[in-house]
C-alpha cells in the first residue's frame, strides 16, 4: 500500500470554480487535477533551478572559451600562486 500525505489550502470560490472546470475538461477529479498540476509545476521549477539555458550567442562564447581559453591575467596568476602556497602550508 502506498502511503499518502494530506495537503490543505484555502482558496477563493472563484479559484475553486476554475479548478473544478479545468478538472472537468480533463475528465478528472479536482484532487487528481490539482495533484497533477502541482507536480508538473514543481518539476518544472526544480529543472529551472538546475538547468542553465544559454542563448545561441552565449553557447558559442562558452564553447570558444573552453576550446581556446584566454591567457591567464596577472591577477589570476597571483591567485594560482596564493592557492599553491595555501595548499603547501596546510600539508
Secondary structure, 3 states (H helix, E strand, C coil): CCCCCCCCCCCCHHHHHHHHHHHHHHCCCHHHHHHHHHHHHHHHHHHHHHCCCCCHHHHHHHHHHHHCCCCCCHHHHHHHHHHHHHHHHCC
